[in-house]
Amino acid sequence: MPVWQRIYQEINDPNFVLICAAQDTGGEAAAGPIFDAANPTYIQVIDEDHLVSSAFNFVNVPSAAWIDEEGRIVRIDEGTYSKVHELGAGDQTISFGTDVYEPALKDWVANGAQSKHVESAATVAANIRNHSADQQKADAAFCLGNLFRRHGRGGNADHYWEMAAQLNPDSVNFIRQNLTLSEEGSAGEQFRAMRDNFERTGKDYYRPINIET
Amino acid sequence: MAKAFMAYPELRDPYVVKDIHPKGCATVLYQGKATVLSDIGSGDGLLINPKDLQEINGFEVKPEGACFEDLCIPLNDRLLVDQSGRQWFDLAAFADMLDQPYFADQQANVWSFAEIPAKRENTLVNAMAPDLELTDRSGNVLKLADLKGKKALIVTWSSW
């Protein structure tokens, strides 16, 4: 989040809007302090029902869409890390993310339709993930679970969240959001098993970023 | 033992059990909004007061049909149902007609509707930004449609 704030400040264009949307059923308690620590001036949304992921057919975070002045999407659904991150230490260090996204974004804000990073409507439409009827139904189940959880009915909530994960097994969001409520958290053994399974079966954990440098 | 990274098990059952709505009501979830309906019919489907439709999903019942912007779904006796000397609008039949997926928890009388597929076509076919309404942390309602004239980057992230 601090990185996005830096990028937003560097772009410093009144005709550019940055919206960061936390996909977090934990709401303000889970996502609020992380936002606050970045002293953000961009638009901050805490999206408990994962509406943004549902609207753009995203399955993982971070994911993003670029929307031009006419409301047209000109890039969509990439693993949108704003820089290279490193976790762990020594031999255990893992790095993820990319340094190519930020300059591409800045180029688009400066050059608009002339930017080489703008994609055609046909390319964007092809890059929007298929969202089958079952996957749409999964969104409805997820929201139903959230309502039950907000009303203290964990059993009903679990039932509908499990249904959501079954109906949309491609959703890393649903799987990891559910794991936050386990003792091992969202980055434990079950997460690693899921990630291995995605790799083994050739499913996108993130779409590869296809940015010309 | 130290708490695991990104684990909030205490949130699994965080709150006191409370009523979702008063007795005899139904709750409808659509696009992040929960609408509590006190005026509902009985039996199969979800019979609502036709006047409540607009509050739920933006469609308005007019003589020519249930309409949202340019889209008008003609009314028929599956959508407009006579019961107890009154006319009701069957929201479940409307969803079926629009291929709109939904889940109903009959016991709690809560109905959760996915986005209406016809409202998604402009995104999926023409790559236009979806008709999405979000509320920011300050309580301001933000419609993507209102951002026209500006470039926007919308990024998801999470605490987990």
Chai-1 contact restraints between the chains, C-beta under 6 A:
chainA,res_idxA,chainB,res_idxB,connection_type,confidence,min_distance_angstrom,max_distance_angstrom,comment,restraint_id
A,N15,B,K150,contact,1.0,0.0,6.0,A-B,restraint_1
A,F16,B,K151,contact,1.0,0.0,6.0,A-B,restraint_2
A,V17,B,L147,contact,1.0,0.0,6.0,A-B,restraint_3
A,V17,B,K150,contact,1.0,0.0,6.0,A-B,restraint_4
A,V17,B,A152,contact,1.0,0.0,6.0,A-B,restraint_5
A,L18,B,L153,contact,1.0,0.0,6.0,A-B,restraint_6
A,I19,B,I154,contact,1.0,0.0,6.0,A-B,restraint_7
A,C20,B,V155,contact,1.0,0.0,6.0,A-B,restraint_8
A,A21,B,T156,contact,1.0,0.0,6.0,A-B,restraint_9
A,A22,B,W157,contact,1.0,0.0,6.0,A-B,restraint_10
A,A22,B,S158,contact,1.0,0.0,6.0,A-B,restraint_11
A,Q23,B,T156,contact,1.0,0.0,6.0,A-B,restraint_12
A,Q23,B,S158,contact,1.0,0.0,6.0,A-B,restraint_13
A,D24,B,S158,contact,1.0,0.0,6.0,A-B,restraint_14
A,D24,B,S159,contact,1.0,0.0,6.0,A-B,restraint_15
A,G26,B,Y8,contact,1.0,0.0,6.0,A-B,restraint_16
A,G26,B,L11,contact,1.0,0.0,6.0,A-B,restraint_17
A,A30,B,S159,contact,1.0,0.0,6.0,A-B,restraint_18
A,A31,B,S159,contact,1.0,0.0,6.0,A-B,restraint_19
A,I34,B,S159,contact,1.0,0.0,6.0,A-B,restraint_20
A,I43,B,D136,contact,1.0,0.0,6.0,A-B,restraint_21
A,Q44,B,D136,contact,1.0,0.0,6.0,A-B,restraint_22
A,Q44,B,R137,contact,1.0,0.0,6.0,A-B,restraint_23
A,V45,B,L134,contact,1.0,0.0,6.0,A-B,restraint_24
A,V45,B,D136,contact,1.0,0.0,6.0,A-B,restraint_25
A,D49,B,G32,contact,1.0,0.0,6.0,A-B,restraint_26
A,L51,B,G32,contact,1.0,0.0,6.0,A-B,restraint_27
A,V52,B,T156,contact,1.0,0.0,6.0,A-B,restraint_28
A,S53,B,T156,contact,1.0,0.0,6.0,A-B,restraint_29
A,A55,B,P130,contact,1.0,0.0,6.0,A-B,restraint_30
A,A55,B,L132,contact,1.0,0.0,6.0,A-B,restraint_31
A,F58,B,T156,contact,1.0,0.0,6.0,A-B,restraint_32
A,V61,B,T156,contact,1.0,0.0,6.0,A-B,restraint_33
A,V61,B,W157,contact,1.0,0.0,6.0,A-B,restraint_34
A,V61,B,S158,contact,1.0,0.0,6.0,A-B,restraint_35
A,P62,B,V155,contact,1.0,0.0,6.0,A-B,restraint_36
A,P62,B,T156,contact,1.0,0.0,6.0,A-B,restraint_37
A,P62,B,W157,contact,1.0,0.0,6.0,A-B,restraint_38
A,S63,B,T156,contact,1.0,0.0,6.0,A-B,restraint_39
A,A64,B,V155,contact,1.0,0.0,6.0,A-B,restraint_40
A,A65,B,I154,contact,1.0,0.0,6.0,A-B,restraint_41
A,W66,B,L153,contact,1.0,0.0,6.0,A-B,restraint_42
A,I67,B,A129,contact,1.0,0.0,6.0,A-B,restraint_43
A,I67,B,A152,contact,1.0,0.0,6.0,A-B,restraint_44
A,D68,B,K151,contact,1.0,0.0,6.0,A-B,restraint_45
A,E69,B,G149,contact,1.0,0.0,6.0,A-B,restraint_46
A,G71,B,M128,contact,1.0,0.0,6.0,A-B,restraint_47
A,G71,B,A129,contact,1.0,0.0,6.0,A-B,restraint_48
A,G71,B,K148,contact,1.0,0.0,6.0,A-B,restraint_49
A,R72,B,A127,contact,1.0,0.0,6.0,A-B,restraint_50
A,R72,B,M128,contact,1.0,0.0,6.0,A-B,restraint_51
A,I73,B,A127,contact,1.0,0.0,6.0,A-B,restraint_52
A,I73,B,A129,contact,1.0,0.0,6.0,A-B,restraint_53
A,T80,B,V155,contact,1.0,0.0,6.0,A-B,restraint_54
A,V109,B,K151,contact,1.0,0.0,6.0,A-B,restraint_55
A,A121,B,A127,contact,1.0,0.0,6.0,A-B,restraint_56
A,V124,B,A127,contact,1.0,0.0,6.0,A-B,restraint_57
A,A125,B,A127,contact,1.0,0.0,6.0,A-B,restraint_58
A,I128,B,L124,contact,1.0,0.0,6.0,A-B,restraint_59
A,A133,B,P101,contact,1.0,0.0,6.0,A-B,restraint_60
A,Q136,B,P101,contact,1.0,0.0,6.0,A-B,restraint_61
A,Q136,B,A114,contact,1.0,0.0,6.0,A-B,restraint_62
A,K137,B,P101,contact,1.0,0.0,6.0,A-B,restraint_63
A,D139,B,A114,contact,1.0,0.0,6.0,A-B,restraint_64
A,A140,B,P101,contact,1.0,0.0,6.0,A-B,restraint_65
A,A140,B,Y102,contact,1.0,0.0,6.0,A-B,restraint_66
A,A140,B,F103,contact,1.0,0.0,6.0,A-B,restraint_67
A,A140,B,S112,contact,1.0,0.0,6.0,A-B,restraint_68
A,A140,B,A114,contact,1.0,0.0,6.0,A-B,restraint_69
A,A141,B,F103,contact,1.0,0.0,6.0,A-B,restraint_70
A,C143,B,L29,contact,1.0,0.0,6.0,A-B,restraint_71
A,C143,B,S112,contact,1.0,0.0,6.0,A-B,restraint_72
A,L144,B,F103,contact,1.0,0.0,6.0,A-B,restraint_73
A,L144,B,S112,contact,1.0,0.0,6.0,A-B,restraint_74
A,H151,B,K18,contact,1.0,0.0,6.0,A-B,restraint_75
A,H151,B,I20,contact,1.0,0.0,6.0,A-B,restraint_76
A,G152,B,Y15,contact,1.0,0.0,6.0,A-B,restraint_77
A,G152,B,V16,contact,1.0,0.0,6.0,A-B,restraint_78
A,G152,B,V17,contact,1.0,0.0,6.0,A-B,restraint_79
A,G152,B,K18,contact,1.0,0.0,6.0,A-B,restraint_80
A,G154,B,R12,contact,1.0,0.0,6.0,A-B,restraint_81
A,G154,B,D13,contact,1.0,0.0,6.0,A-B,restraint_82
A,R176,B,W160,contact,1.0,0.0,6.0,A-B,restraint_83
A,T180,B,M6,contact,1.0,0.0,6.0,A-B,restraint_84
A,T180,B,Y8,contact,1.0,0.0,6.0,A-B,restraint_85
A,T180,B,W160,contact,1.0,0.0,6.0,A-B,restraint_86
A,L181,B,P9,contact,1.0,0.0,6.0,A-B,restraint_87
A,L181,B,L11,contact,1.0,0.0,6.0,A-B,restraint_88
A,L181,B,R12,contact,1.0,0.0,6.0,A-B,restraint_89
A,E183,B,P9,contact,1.0,0.0,6.0,A-B,restraint_90
A,E184,B,A4,contact,1.0,0.0,6.0,A-B,restraint_91
A,G185,B,A4,contact,1.0,0.0,6.0,A-B,restraint_92
A,G185,B,F5,contact,1.0,0.0,6.0,A-B,restraint_93
A,G185,B,M6,contact,1.0,0.0,6.0,A-B,restraint_94
A,G185,B,A7,contact,1.0,0.0,6.0,A-B,restraint_95
A,S186,B,M6,contact,1.0,0.0,6.0,A-B,restraint_96
A,S186,B,W160,contact,1.0,0.0,6.0,A-B,restraint_97
A,A187,B,F5,contact,1.0,0.0,6.0,A-B,restraint_98
A,A187,B,M6,contact,1.0,0.0,6.0,A-B,restraint_99
A,G188,B,A4,contact,1.0,0.0,6.0,A-B,restraint_100
